[in-house]
Amino acid sequence: MKEASGELSMTLIVIVAAGVILALFMAFREPIMNAISSKWGEWTGNDMTPTNMIVKDYNL
């Protein structure tokens, strides 16, 4: 029984840690995307901000 509770607590720690990492990523997602978009535009000369990005619908 002691081993089972140890495995349960370790599983819970991993799930909570994954949730914290995901929450941090989601909190900083917008600034990261904006930084990547602005740098991409500098490198290619295209304005690739999220509002100007167009995804074409290709019928395959």
C-alpha distance matrix in Angstrom:
0.0 3.8 5.5 5.2 6.4 8.7 10.1 10.7 12.5 14.4 15.5 16.7 18.6 20.2 21.3 22.7 24.5 26.0 27.2 28.9 30.6 31.8 33.1 35.0 36.4 37.6 39.1 41.2 41.9 45.4 46.8 45.6 47.2 50.4 50.6 50.2 52.7 55.3 55.0 55.2 58.4 59.9 59.2 60.5 63.0 61.3 60.0 56.4 55.1 52.8 55.6 58.0 55.7 56.8 54.7 57.0 56.1 56.7 57.0 55.8
3.8 0.0 3.8 5.5 5.3 6.3 8.8 10.0 10.8 12.5 14.3 15.5 16.7 18.6 20.2 21.2 22.7 24.6 25.9 27.2 28.9 30.5 31.7 33.3 34.9 36.3 37.6 39.5 40.5 44.0 45.2 44.0 45.8 48.9 48.9 48.6 51.3 53.7 53.3 53.8 57.0 58.2 57.7 59.2 61.6 60.1 58.8 55.3 54.0 51.8 54.7 57.1 55.0 56.2 54.4 56.8 56.1 56.8 57.3 56.2
5.5 3.8 0.0 3.8 5.5 5.0 6.2 8.6 10.0 10.6 12.3 14.2 15.4 16.6 18.4 20.0 21.1 22.6 24.4 25.9 27.1 28.7 30.3 31.8 33.1 34.7 36.2 37.9 38.7 42.3 43.5 42.0 43.7 47.0 46.9 46.4 49.1 51.6 51.0 51.3 54.6 55.9 55.1 56.5 59.1 57.7 56.5 53.0 51.9 49.8 52.8 55.0 52.7 53.9 51.9 54.3 53.6 54.1 54.6 53.3
5.2 5.5 3.8 0.0 3.8 5.4 5.2 6.2 8.7 9.9 10.5 12.3 14.3 15.4 16.5 18.4 20.0 21.2 22.6 24.5 25.9 27.0 28.6 30.5 31.7 32.9 34.6 36.6 37.2 40.7 42.1 40.8 42.3 45.5 45.8 45.2 47.7 50.4 50.0 50.2 53.4 54.8 54.2 55.4 57.9 56.3 55.0 51.4 50.2 47.9 50.8 53.1 50.8 51.8 49.7 52.0 51.2 51.8 52.2 51.0
6.4 5.3 5.5 3.8 0.0 3.8 5.4 4.9 6.1 8.6 9.7 10.4 12.3 14.2 15.2 16.4 18.2 19.9 21.0 22.5 24.3 25.6 26.8 28.6 30.2 31.4 32.8 34.9 35.8 39.2 40.5 39.5 41.1 44.2 44.5 44.2 46.8 49.3 49.1 49.4 52.6 54.0 53.5 54.9 57.3 55.6 54.1 50.6 49.2 46.9 49.7 52.2 50.1 51.3 49.5 52.0 51.3 52.2 52.8 51.8
8.7 6.3 5.0 5.4 3.8 0.0 3.8 5.4 5.2 6.2 8.6 9.9 10.6 12.4 14.3 15.4 16.5 18.4 20.0 21.2 22.7 24.4 25.8 27.2 28.7 30.3 31.6 33.4 34.4 37.9 39.0 37.7 39.6 42.7 42.7 42.4 45.1 47.5 47.1 47.5 50.8 52.0 51.4 53.0 55.4 54.0 52.6 49.2 47.9 45.8 48.8 51.2 49.0 50.5 48.7 51.3 50.8 51.5 52.3 51.3
10.1 8.8 6.2 5.2 5.4 3.8 0.0 3.8 5.5 5.1 6.1 8.5 9.9 10.6 12.3 14.2 15.3 16.5 18.4 20.0 21.1 22.5 24.3 25.9 27.0 28.6 30.3 31.9 32.6 36.2 37.4 35.9 37.6 40.8 40.9 40.3 43.0 45.5 45.1 45.3 48.6 49.9 49.2 50.6 53.1 51.6 50.4 46.8 45.7 43.5 46.6 48.8 46.5 47.7 45.8 48.2 47.7 48.3 49.0 47.8
10.7 10.0 8.6 6.2 4.9 5.4 3.8 0.0 3.8 5.5 5.1 6.2 8.7 10.0 10.6 12.3 14.2 15.4 16.5 18.4 20.1 21.1 22.5 24.5 25.8 26.9 28.6 30.6 31.3 34.7 36.2 35.0 36.5 39.7 40.1 39.7 42.1 44.7 44.6 44.8 47.9 49.5 49.0 50.3 52.6 50.9 49.4 45.9 44.5 42.2 45.0 47.4 45.2 46.4 44.6 47.1 46.4 47.3 47.9 47.1
12.5 10.8 10.0 8.7 6.1 5.2 5.5 3.8 0.0 3.8 5.4 5.0 6.2 8.7 9.9 10.5 12.2 14.2 15.3 16.5 18.4 19.9 20.9 22.6 24.4 25.7 26.9 28.9 29.9 33.3 34.6 33.6 35.4 38.4 38.6 38.5 41.1 43.4 43.3 43.8 46.9 48.2 48.0 49.4 51.7 50.1 48.5 45.1 43.6 41.4 44.3 46.8 44.8 46.3 44.7 47.4 47.1 48.1 49.0 48.3
14.4 12.5 10.6 9.9 8.6 6.2 5.1 5.5 3.8 0.0 3.8 5.4 5.0 6.3 8.7 9.9 10.5 12.3 14.3 15.4 16.6 18.4 19.9 21.2 22.6 24.4 25.8 27.4 28.3 31.9 32.9 31.6 33.4 36.6 36.5 36.2 38.9 41.3 40.9 41.4 44.6 45.8 45.3 46.9 49.3 47.8 46.5 43.0 41.8 39.8 42.8 45.1 43.0 44.6 42.9 45.6 45.4 46.2 47.3 46.4
15.5 14.3 12.3 10.5 9.7 8.6 6.1 5.1 5.4 3.8 0.0 3.8 5.4 5.2 6.2 8.7 9.9 10.6 12.4 14.4 15.5 16.5 18.4 20.2 21.2 22.5 24.4 26.1 26.6 30.2 31.6 30.2 31.7 35.0 35.3 34.7 37.3 39.9 39.6 39.8 43.0 44.5 43.9 45.2 47.6 45.9 44.6 41.0 39.8 37.6 40.5 42.8 40.6 41.9 40.1 42.7 42.3 43.1 44.0 43.1
16.7 15.5 14.2 12.3 10.4 9.9 8.5 6.2 5.0 5.4 3.8 0.0 3.8 5.4 5.1 6.1 8.5 9.9 10.6 12.3 14.3 15.3 16.4 18.5 20.0 21.0 22.5 24.6 25.4 28.8 30.3 29.3 30.9 33.9 34.4 34.2 36.6 39.1 39.2 39.6 42.6 44.1 43.9 45.2 47.3 45.6 43.9 40.5 38.9 36.6 39.4 42.0 40.0 41.5 39.9 42.7 42.3 43.5 44.5 43.9
18.6 16.7 15.4 14.3 12.3 10.6 9.9 8.7 6.2 5.0 5.4 3.8 0.0 3.8 5.5 5.2 6.0 8.6 9.8 10.6 12.3 14.2 15.2 16.6 18.4 19.9 21.0 22.8 24.0 27.5 28.5 27.5 29.4 32.4 32.5 32.5 35.1 37.4 37.2 37.9 41.0 42.2 42.0 43.6 45.8 44.3 42.6 39.3 37.8 35.8 38.7 41.2 39.4 41.1 39.8 42.7 42.7 43.8 45.1 44.6
20.2 18.6 16.6 15.4 14.2 12.4 10.6 10.0 8.7 6.3 5.2 5.4 3.8 0.0 3.8 5.5 5.1 6.1 8.6 9.9 10.6 12.2 14.1 15.4 16.5 18.3 19.9 21.4 22.1 25.7 26.9 25.4 27.2 30.4 30.4 30.0 32.7 35.1 34.8 35.3 38.4 39.7 39.3 40.8 43.1 41.6 40.2 36.8 35.5 33.5 36.6 38.8 36.8 38.4 36.9 39.7 39.6 40.6 41.9 41.2
21.3 20.2 18.4 16.5 15.2 14.3 12.3 10.6 9.9 8.7 6.2 5.1 5.5 3.8 0.0 3.8 5.5 5.2 6.2 8.7 10.0 10.5 12.2 14.4 15.4 16.4 18.3 20.3 20.7 24.1 25.8 24.6 26.0 29.2 29.7 29.4 31.7 34.3 34.4 34.6 37.6 39.2 39.0 40.2 42.4 40.6 38.9 35.4 34.0 31.7 34.6 37.0 35.0 36.5 34.9 37.7 37.5 38.7 39.9 39.4
22.7 21.2 20.0 18.4 16.4 15.4 14.2 12.3 10.5 9.9 8.7 6.1 5.2 5.5 3.8 0.0 3.8 5.5 5.0 6.3 8.7 9.8 10.4 12.4 14.3 15.2 16.4 18.6 19.7 23.0 24.3 23.6 25.4 28.2 28.7 28.9 31.2 33.5 33.8 34.4 37.3 38.7 38.8 40.2 42.1 40.4 38.6 35.2 33.4 31.3 34.1 36.7 35.1 36.8 35.6 38.7 38.7 40.2 41.6 41.4
24.5 22.7 21.1 20.0 18.2 16.5 15.3 14.2 12.2 10.5 9.9 8.5 6.0 5.1 5.5 3.8 0.0 3.8 5.4 5.1 6.2 8.6 9.8 10.7 12.4 14.3 15.4 16.9 18.1 21.6 22.5 21.4 23.5 26.4 26.5 26.5 29.2 31.4 31.3 32.1 35.0 36.3 36.2 37.9 39.9 38.4 36.8 33.5 31.9 30.1 33.1 35.6 33.8 35.8 34.7 37.8 38.1 39.5 41.1 40.8
26.0 24.6 22.6 21.2 19.9 18.4 16.5 15.4 14.2 12.3 10.6 9.9 8.6 6.1 5.2 5.5 3.8 0.0 3.8 5.5 5.2 6.1 8.6 10.0 10.6 12.2 14.2 15.6 16.1 19.7 21.0 19.6 21.2 24.4 24.7 24.4 26.9 29.4 29.3 29.7 32.7 34.2 34.0 35.4 37.5 35.9 34.3 30.9 29.4 27.4 30.5 32.8 30.9 32.7 31.3 34.3 34.5 35.8 37.4 37.0
27.2 25.9 24.4 22.6 21.0 20.0 18.4 16.5 15.3 14.3 12.4 10.6 9.8 8.6 6.2 5.0 5.4 3.8 0.0 3.8 5.5 5.1 6.1 8.6 9.8 10.4 12.1 14.4 15.0 18.2 19.9 19.2 20.6 23.6 24.3 24.4 26.5 29.0 29.4 29.9 32.6 34.3 34.5 35.7 37.5 35.6 33.7 30.4 28.5 26.3 29.1 31.7 30.1 31.8 30.7 33.8 34.0 35.6 37.2 37.2
28.9 27.2 25.9 24.5 22.5 21.2 20.0 18.4 16.5 15.4 14.4 12.3 10.6 9.9 8.7 6.3 5.1 5.5 3.8 0.0 3.8 5.4 5.0 6.2 8.6 9.9 10.5 12.5 14.0 17.2 18.3 17.8 19.8 22.4 22.8 23.3 25.7 27.8 28.1 29.1 31.8 33.1 33.5 35.1 36.7 35.1 33.1 30.0 28.0 26.2 29.0 31.7 30.3 32.5 31.8 35.1 35.6 37.3 39.2 39.3
30.6 28.9 27.1 25.9 24.3 22.7 21.1 20.1 18.4 16.6 15.5 14.3 12.3 10.6 10.0 8.7 6.2 5.2 5.5 3.8 0.0 3.8 5.5 5.2 6.2 8.7 9.9 10.9 12.0 15.5 16.4 15.2 17.3 20.2 20.2 20.4 23.0 25.1 25.2 26.0 28.9 30.2 30.3 31.9 33.8 32.3 30.6 27.4 25.8 24.1 27.3 29.6 28.0 30.3 29.5 32.8 33.5 35.0 37.1 37.0
31.8 30.5 28.7 27.0 25.6 24.4 22.5 21.1 19.9 18.4 16.5 15.3 14.2 12.2 10.5 9.8 8.6 6.1 5.1 5.4 3.8 0.0 3.8 5.4 5.0 6.2 8.6 10.1 10.2 13.7 15.3 14.3 15.6 18.7 19.4 19.3 21.5 24.0 24.4 24.9 27.6 29.3 29.5 30.7 32.5 30.6 28.7 25.4 23.7 21.6 24.6 27.1 25.4 27.4 26.5 29.7 30.3 31.9 33.9 34.0
33.1 31.7 30.3 28.6 26.8 25.8 24.3 22.5 20.9 19.9 18.4 16.4 15.2 14.1 12.2 10.4 9.8 8.6 6.1 5.0 5.5 3.8 0.0 3.8 5.4 5.1 6.1 8.8 9.8 12.7 14.3 14.2 15.8 18.3 19.3 19.9 21.8 24.0 24.8 25.7 28.0 29.7 30.4 31.6 33.0 31.1 28.9 25.8 23.5 21.5 24.1 27.0 25.8 28.0 27.5 30.9 31.6 33.6 35.7 36.1
35.0 33.3 31.8 30.5 28.6 27.2 25.9 24.5 22.6 21.2 20.2 18.5 16.6 15.4 14.4 12.4 10.7 10.0 8.6 6.2 5.2 5.4 3.8 0.0 3.8 5.5 5.1 6.4 8.4 11.4 12.1 11.9 14.2 16.4 16.8 17.8 20.1 21.8 22.4 23.7 26.1 27.4 28.1 29.7 31.1 29.6 27.5 24.5 22.4 20.9 23.8 26.4 25.4 28.0 27.8 31.3 32.4 34.4 36.7 37.1
36.4 34.9 33.1 31.7 30.2 28.7 27.0 25.8 24.4 22.6 21.2 20.0 18.4 16.5 15.4 14.3 12.4 10.6 9.8 8.6 6.2 5.0 5.4 3.8 0.0 3.8 5.4 5.3 5.8 9.4 10.5 9.4 11.2 14.0 14.5 14.8 17.1 19.3 19.8 20.6 23.2 24.7 25.2 26.6 28.2 26.5 24.6 21.5 19.6 18.1 21.2 23.6 22.2 24.7 24.4 27.8 29.0 30.8 33.2 33.6
37.6 36.3 34.7 32.9 31.4 30.3 28.6 26.9 25.7 24.4 22.5 21.0 19.9 18.3 16.4 15.2 14.3 12.2 10.4 9.9 8.7 6.2 5.1 5.5 3.8 0.0 3.8 5.5 5.0 7.8 10.1 10.0 10.9 13.5 15.0 15.4 17.0 19.3 20.4 21.1 23.2 25.1 25.9 27.0 28.2 26.2 23.8 20.7 18.4 16.4 19.1 21.9 20.7 23.0 22.8 26.3 27.3 29.5 31.8 32.5
39.1 37.6 36.2 34.6 32.8 31.6 30.3 28.6 26.9 25.8 24.4 22.5 21.0 19.9 18.3 16.4 15.4 14.2 12.1 10.5 9.9 8.6 6.1 5.1 5.4 3.8 0.0 3.8 5.7 7.5 8.8 9.8 11.5 13.2 14.4 15.9 17.4 19.1 20.4 21.7 23.5 25.1 26.3 27.7 28.6 26.8 24.2 21.4 18.8 17.2 19.6 22.6 22.0 24.7 25.0 28.6 29.9 32.3 34.8 35.7
41.2 39.5 37.9 36.6 34.9 33.4 31.9 30.6 28.9 27.4 26.1 24.6 22.8 21.4 20.3 18.6 16.9 15.6 14.4 12.5 10.9 10.1 8.8 6.4 5.3 5.5 3.8 0.0 3.8 5.7 5.8 6.3 8.7 10.3 11.0 12.5 14.4 15.9 16.9 18.4 20.4 21.7 22.9 24.5 25.5 24.0 21.6 19.0 16.5 15.5 18.4 20.9 20.3 23.3 23.8 27.5 29.2 31.4 34.2 35.0
41.9 40.5 38.7 37.2 35.8 34.4 32.6 31.3 29.9 28.3 26.6 25.4 24.0 22.1 20.7 19.7 18.1 16.1 15.0 14.0 12.0 10.2 9.8 8.4 5.8 5.0 5.7 3.8 0.0 3.8 5.7 5.2 6.1 8.6 10.0 10.6 12.1 14.3 15.5 16.3 18.3 20.2 21.1 22.2 23.4 21.5 19.2 16.2 14.0 12.6 15.6 18.0 17.1 19.9 20.1 23.8 25.4 27.6 30.3 31.2
45.4 44.0 42.3 40.7 39.2 37.9 36.2 34.7 33.3 31.9 30.2 28.8 27.5 25.7 24.1 23.0 21.6 19.7 18.2 17.2 15.5 13.7 12.7 11.4 9.4 7.8 7.5 5.7 3.8 0.0 3.8 5.4 5.2 6.1 8.6 9.9 10.5 12.3 14.3 15.2 16.5 18.5 20.1 21.0 21.5 19.5 16.8 14.1 11.3 10.0 12.7 15.4 15.1 18.1 19.1 22.8 24.7 27.2 30.2 31.4
46.8 45.2 43.5 42.1 40.5 39.0 37.4 36.2 34.6 32.9 31.6 30.3 28.5 26.9 25.8 24.3 22.5 21.0 19.9 18.3 16.4 15.3 14.3 12.1 10.5 10.1 8.8 5.8 5.7 3.8 0.0 3.8 5.5 5.1 6.1 8.6 9.8 10.6 12.3 14.1 15.4 16.7 18.4 20.0 20.4 19.0 16.4 14.3 11.7 11.7 14.3 16.5 16.6 20.0 21.3 25.0 27.2 29.6 32.7 33.9
45.6 44.0 42.0 40.8 39.5 37.7 35.9 35.0 33.6 31.6 30.2 29.3 27.5 25.4 24.6 23.6 21.4 19.6 19.2 17.8 15.2 14.3 14.2 11.9 9.4 10.0 9.8 6.3 5.2 5.4 3.8 0.0 3.8 5.5 5.2 6.2 8.6 10.0 10.7 12.1 14.3 15.6 16.6 18.2 19.4 18.1 16.1 13.6 11.9 11.9 15.2 16.8 16.1 19.4 20.2 23.8 26.1 28.0 31.2 32.0
47.2 45.8 43.7 42.3 41.1 39.6 37.6 36.5 35.4 33.4 31.7 30.9 29.4 27.2 26.0 25.4 23.5 21.2 20.6 19.8 17.3 15.6 15.8 14.2 11.2 10.9 11.5 8.7 6.1 5.2 5.5 3.8 0.0 3.8 5.5 5.2 6.1 8.6 10.0 10.4 12.3 14.3 15.3 16.3 17.3 15.5 13.3 10.4 8.7 8.3 11.8 13.3 12.4 15.6 16.4 20.1 22.4 24.5 27.7 28.7
50.4 48.9 47.0 45.5 44.2 42.7 40.8 39.7 38.4 36.6 35.0 33.9 32.4 30.4 29.2 28.2 26.4 24.4 23.6 22.4 20.2 18.7 18.3 16.4 14.0 13.5 13.2 10.3 8.6 6.1 5.1 5.5 3.8 0.0 3.8 5.5 5.0 6.1 8.6 9.7 10.6 12.5 14.3 15.4 15.6 14.0 11.4 9.3 6.9 7.7 10.5 12.0 12.2 15.8 17.4 21.1 23.7 26.0 29.4 30.7
50.6 48.9 46.9 45.8 44.5 42.7 40.9 40.1 38.6 36.5 35.3 34.4 32.5 30.4 29.7 28.7 26.5 24.7 24.3 22.8 20.2 19.4 19.3 16.8 14.5 15.0 14.4 11.0 10.0 8.6 6.1 5.2 5.5 3.8 0.0 3.8 5.5 5.3 6.2 8.5 10.0 10.8 12.4 14.3 15.0 14.2 12.3 10.7 9.3 10.9 13.9 14.7 14.6 18.3 19.8 23.2 26.1 28.0 31.5 32.4
50.2 48.6 46.4 45.2 44.2 42.4 40.3 39.7 38.5 36.2 34.7 34.2 32.5 30.0 29.4 28.9 26.5 24.4 24.4 23.3 20.4 19.3 19.9 17.8 14.8 15.4 15.9 12.5 10.6 9.9 8.6 6.2 5.2 5.5 3.8 0.0 3.8 5.6 5.2 6.0 8.6 9.9 10.5 12.1 13.5 12.6 11.4 9.1 8.9 10.3 13.7 13.9 13.0 16.4 17.4 20.7 23.5 25.1 28.6 29.3
52.7 51.3 49.1 47.7 46.8 45.1 43.0 42.1 41.1 38.9 37.3 36.6 35.1 32.7 31.7 31.2 29.2 26.9 26.5 25.7 23.0 21.5 21.8 20.1 17.1 17.0 17.4 14.4 12.1 10.5 9.8 8.6 6.1 5.0 5.5 3.8 0.0 3.8 5.5 5.0 6.2 8.8 10.0 10.5 11.2 9.6 7.8 5.4 5.2 7.3 10.4 10.2 9.6 13.2 14.8 18.1 21.2 23.1 26.6 27.8
55.3 53.7 51.6 50.4 49.3 47.5 45.5 44.7 43.4 41.3 39.9 39.1 37.4 35.1 34.3 33.5 31.4 29.4 29.0 27.8 25.1 24.0 24.0 21.8 19.3 19.3 19.1 15.9 14.3 12.3 10.6 10.0 8.6 6.1 5.3 5.6 3.8 0.0 3.8 5.4 5.2 6.4 8.9 10.1 10.0 9.3 7.5 7.0 6.6 9.8 12.0 11.6 12.0 15.7 17.8 21.0 24.2 26.1 29.8 31.0
55.0 53.3 51.0 50.0 49.1 47.1 45.1 44.6 43.3 40.9 39.6 39.2 37.2 34.8 34.4 33.8 31.3 29.3 29.4 28.1 25.2 24.4 24.8 22.4 19.8 20.4 20.4 16.9 15.5 14.3 12.3 10.7 10.0 8.6 6.2 5.2 5.5 3.8 0.0 3.8 5.3 5.0 6.3 8.7 9.6 10.0 9.6 9.0 9.8 12.7 15.3 14.5 14.2 17.7 19.3 22.2 25.5 26.9 30.6 31.4
55.2 53.8 51.3 50.2 49.4 47.5 45.3 44.8 43.8 41.4 39.8 39.6 37.9 35.3 34.6 34.4 32.1 29.7 29.9 29.1 26.0 24.9 25.7 23.7 20.6 21.1 21.7 18.4 16.3 15.2 14.1 12.1 10.4 9.7 8.5 6.0 5.0 5.4 3.8 0.0 3.8 5.4 5.2 6.1 7.9 7.6 8.0 6.8 8.9 11.5 14.1 12.7 11.8 14.8 16.2 18.9 22.2 23.4 27.1 27.8
58.4 57.0 54.6 53.4 52.6 50.8 48.6 47.9 46.9 44.6 43.0 42.6 41.0 38.4 37.6 37.3 35.0 32.7 32.6 31.8 28.9 27.6 28.0 26.1 23.2 23.2 23.5 20.4 18.3 16.5 15.4 14.3 12.3 10.6 10.0 8.6 6.2 5.2 5.3 3.8 0.0 3.8 5.5 5.3 5.1 4.7 4.9 5.6 7.9 11.2 13.0 11.0 11.1 14.1 16.3 18.8 22.3 23.8 27.5 28.7
59.9 58.2 55.9 54.8 54.0 52.0 49.9 49.5 48.2 45.8 44.5 44.1 42.2 39.7 39.2 38.7 36.3 34.2 34.3 33.1 30.2 29.3 29.7 27.4 24.7 25.1 25.1 21.7 20.2 18.5 16.7 15.6 14.3 12.5 10.8 9.9 8.8 6.4 5.0 5.4 3.8 0.0 3.8 5.7 5.4 7.3 8.1 9.4 11.2 14.7 16.4 14.6 14.8 17.9 20.0 22.4 26.0 27.2 31.0 31.9
59.2 57.7 55.1 54.2 53.5 51.4 49.2 49.0 48.0 45.3 43.9 43.9 42.0 39.3 39.0 38.8 36.2 34.0 34.5 33.5 30.3 29.5 30.4 28.1 25.2 25.9 26.3 22.9 21.1 20.1 18.4 16.6 15.3 14.3 12.4 10.5 10.0 8.9 6.3 5.2 5.5 3.8 0.0 3.8 5.9 8.0 10.1 10.6 13.1 16.2 18.3 16.2 15.6 18.3 19.8 21.9 25.3 26.1 29.8 30.3
60.5 59.2 56.5 55.4 54.9 53.0 50.6 50.3 49.4 46.9 45.2 45.2 43.6 40.8 40.2 40.2 37.9 35.4 35.7 35.1 31.9 30.7 31.6 29.7 26.6 27.0 27.7 24.5 22.2 21.0 20.0 18.2 16.3 15.4 14.3 12.1 10.5 10.1 8.7 6.1 5.3 5.7 3.8 0.0 3.8 5.4 8.4 9.2 12.4 15.3 17.0 14.3 13.6 15.7 17.2 18.9 22.5 23.1 26.8 27.5
63.0 61.6 59.1 57.9 57.3 55.4 53.1 52.6 51.7 49.3 47.6 47.3 45.8 43.1 42.4 42.1 39.9 37.5 37.5 36.7 33.8 32.5 33.0 31.1 28.2 28.2 28.6 25.5 23.4 21.5 20.4 19.4 17.3 15.6 15.0 13.5 11.2 10.0 9.6 7.9 5.1 5.4 5.9 3.8 0.0 3.8 6.7 9.0 11.9 15.1 16.1 13.2 13.5 15.7 18.0 19.7 23.4 24.4 28.2 29.3
61.3 60.1 57.7 56.3 55.6 54.0 51.6 50.9 50.1 47.8 45.9 45.6 44.3 41.6 40.6 40.4 38.4 35.9 35.6 35.1 32.3 30.6 31.1 29.6 26.5 26.2 26.8 24.0 21.5 19.5 19.0 18.1 15.5 14.0 14.2 12.6 9.6 9.3 10.0 7.6 4.7 7.3 8.0 5.4 3.8 0.0 3.8 5.8 9.0 12.0 12.7 9.6 9.8 12.0 14.4 16.2 20.0 21.3 25.1 26.5
60.0 58.8 56.5 55.0 54.1 52.6 50.4 49.4 48.5 46.5 44.6 43.9 42.6 40.2 38.9 38.6 36.8 34.3 33.7 33.1 30.6 28.7 28.9 27.5 24.6 23.8 24.2 21.6 19.2 16.8 16.4 16.1 13.3 11.4 12.3 11.4 7.8 7.5 9.6 8.0 4.9 8.1 10.1 8.4 6.7 3.8 0.0 3.8 5.8 9.0 9.4 6.8 7.9 10.9 13.8 16.2 19.9 21.8 25.5 27.2
56.4 55.3 53.0 51.4 50.6 49.2 46.8 45.9 45.1 43.0 41.0 40.5 39.3 36.8 35.4 35.2 33.5 30.9 30.4 30.0 27.4 25.4 25.8 24.5 21.5 20.7 21.4 19.0 16.2 14.1 14.3 13.6 10.4 9.3 10.7 9.1 5.4 7.0 9.0 6.8 5.6 9.4 10.6 9.2 9.0 5.8 3.8 0.0 3.8 6.3 7.9 5.9 5.5 8.9 11.3 14.2 17.7 19.6 23.3 24.9
55.1 54.0 51.9 50.2 49.2 47.9 45.7 44.5 43.6 41.8 39.8 38.9 37.8 35.5 34.0 33.4 31.9 29.4 28.5 28.0 25.8 23.7 23.5 22.4 19.6 18.4 18.8 16.5 14.0 11.3 11.7 11.9 8.7 6.9 9.3 8.9 5.2 6.6 9.8 8.9 7.9 11.2 13.1 12.4 11.9 9.0 5.8 3.8 0.0 3.8 5.5 5.4 6.3 10.0 12.6 15.9 19.1 21.5 25.1 26.8
52.8 51.8 49.8 47.9 46.9 45.8 43.5 42.2 41.4 39.8 37.6 36.6 35.8 33.5 31.7 31.3 30.1 27.4 26.3 26.2 24.1 21.6 21.5 20.9 18.1 16.4 17.2 15.5 12.6 10.0 11.7 11.9 8.3 7.7 10.9 10.3 7.3 9.8 12.7 11.5 11.2 14.7 16.2 15.3 15.1 12.0 9.0 6.3 3.8 0.0 3.8 5.5 5.3 8.7 10.7 14.3 16.9 19.7 23.0 24.9
55.6 54.7 52.8 50.8 49.7 48.8 46.6 45.0 44.3 42.8 40.5 39.4 38.7 36.6 34.6 34.1 33.1 30.5 29.1 29.0 27.3 24.6 24.1 23.8 21.2 19.1 19.6 18.4 15.6 12.7 14.3 15.2 11.8 10.5 13.9 13.7 10.4 12.0 15.3 14.1 13.0 16.4 18.3 17.0 16.1 12.7 9.4 7.9 5.5 3.8 0.0 3.8 5.8 8.3 11.2 14.4 17.0 20.1 23.3 25.7
58.0 57.1 55.0 53.1 52.2 51.2 48.8 47.4 46.8 45.1 42.8 42.0 41.2 38.8 37.0 36.7 35.6 32.8 31.7 31.7 29.6 27.1 27.0 26.4 23.6 21.9 22.6 20.9 18.0 15.4 16.5 16.8 13.3 12.0 14.7 13.9 10.2 11.6 14.5 12.7 11.0 14.6 16.2 14.3 13.2 9.6 6.8 5.9 5.4 5.5 3.8 0.0 3.8 6.3 9.8 12.5 15.7 18.5 21.9 24.3
55.7 55.0 52.7 50.8 50.1 49.0 46.5 45.2 44.8 43.0 40.6 40.0 39.4 36.8 35.0 35.1 33.8 30.9 30.1 30.3 28.0 25.4 25.8 25.4 22.2 20.7 22.0 20.3 17.1 15.1 16.6 16.1 12.4 12.2 14.6 13.0 9.6 12.0 14.2 11.8 11.1 14.8 15.6 13.6 13.5 9.8 7.9 5.5 6.3 5.3 5.8 3.8 0.0 3.8 6.6 9.7 12.9 15.5 19.0 21.0
56.8 56.2 53.9 51.8 51.3 50.5 47.7 46.4 46.3 44.6 41.9 41.5 41.1 38.4 36.5 36.8 35.8 32.7 31.8 32.5 30.3 27.4 28.0 28.0 24.7 23.0 24.7 23.3 19.9 18.1 20.0 19.4 15.6 15.8 18.3 16.4 13.2 15.7 17.7 14.8 14.1 17.9 18.3 15.7 15.7 12.0 10.9 8.9 10.0 8.7 8.3 6.3 3.8 0.0 3.8 6.2 9.4 12.2 15.6 18.0
54.7 54.4 51.9 49.7 49.5 48.7 45.8 44.6 44.7 42.9 40.1 39.9 39.8 36.9 34.9 35.6 34.7 31.3 30.7 31.8 29.5 26.5 27.5 27.8 24.4 22.8 25.0 23.8 20.1 19.1 21.3 20.2 16.4 17.4 19.8 17.4 14.8 17.8 19.3 16.2 16.3 20.0 19.8 17.2 18.0 14.4 13.8 11.3 12.6 10.7 11.2 9.8 6.6 3.8 0.0 3.8 6.5 9.1 12.5 14.6
57.0 56.8 54.3 52.0 52.0 51.3 48.2 47.1 47.4 45.6 42.7 42.7 42.7 39.7 37.7 38.7 37.8 34.3 33.8 35.1 32.8 29.7 30.9 31.3 27.8 26.3 28.6 27.5 23.8 22.8 25.0 23.8 20.1 21.1 23.2 20.7 18.1 21.0 22.2 18.9 18.8 22.4 21.9 18.9 19.7 16.2 16.2 14.2 15.9 14.3 14.4 12.5 9.7 6.2 3.8 0.0 3.8 6.0 9.5 11.9
56.1 56.1 53.6 51.2 51.3 50.8 47.7 46.4 47.1 45.4 42.3 42.3 42.7 39.6 37.5 38.7 38.1 34.5 34.0 35.6 33.5 30.3 31.6 32.4 29.0 27.3 29.9 29.2 25.4 24.7 27.2 26.1 22.4 23.7 26.1 23.5 21.2 24.2 25.5 22.2 22.3 26.0 25.3 22.5 23.4 20.0 19.9 17.7 19.1 16.9 17.0 15.7 12.9 9.4 6.5 3.8 0.0 3.8 6.4 9.3
56.7 56.8 54.1 51.8 52.2 51.5 48.3 47.3 48.1 46.2 43.1 43.5 43.8 40.6 38.7 40.2 39.5 35.8 35.6 37.3 35.0 31.9 33.6 34.4 30.8 29.5 32.3 31.4 27.6 27.2 29.6 28.0 24.5 26.0 28.0 25.1 23.1 26.1 26.9 23.4 23.8 27.2 26.1 23.1 24.4 21.3 21.8 19.6 21.5 19.7 20.1 18.5 15.5 12.2 9.1 6.0 3.8 0.0 3.8 6.0
57.0 57.3 54.6 52.2 52.8 52.3 49.0 47.9 49.0 47.3 44.0 44.5 45.1 41.9 39.9 41.6 41.1 37.4 37.2 39.2 37.1 33.9 35.7 36.7 33.2 31.8 34.8 34.2 30.3 30.2 32.7 31.2 27.7 29.4 31.5 28.6 26.6 29.8 30.6 27.1 27.5 31.0 29.8 26.8 28.2 25.1 25.5 23.3 25.1 23.0 23.3 21.9 19.0 15.6 12.5 9.5 6.4 3.8 0.0 3.8
55.8 56.2 53.3 51.0 51.8 51.3 47.8 47.1 48.3 46.4 43.1 43.9 44.6 41.2 39.4 41.4 40.8 37.0 37.2 39.3 37.0 34.0 36.1 37.1 33.6 32.5 35.7 35.0 31.2 31.4 33.9 32.0 28.7 30.7 32.4 29.3 27.8 31.0 31.4 27.8 28.7 31.9 30.3 27.5 29.3 26.5 27.2 24.9 26.8 24.9 25.7 24.3 21.0 18.0 14.6 11.9 9.3 6.0 3.8 0.0
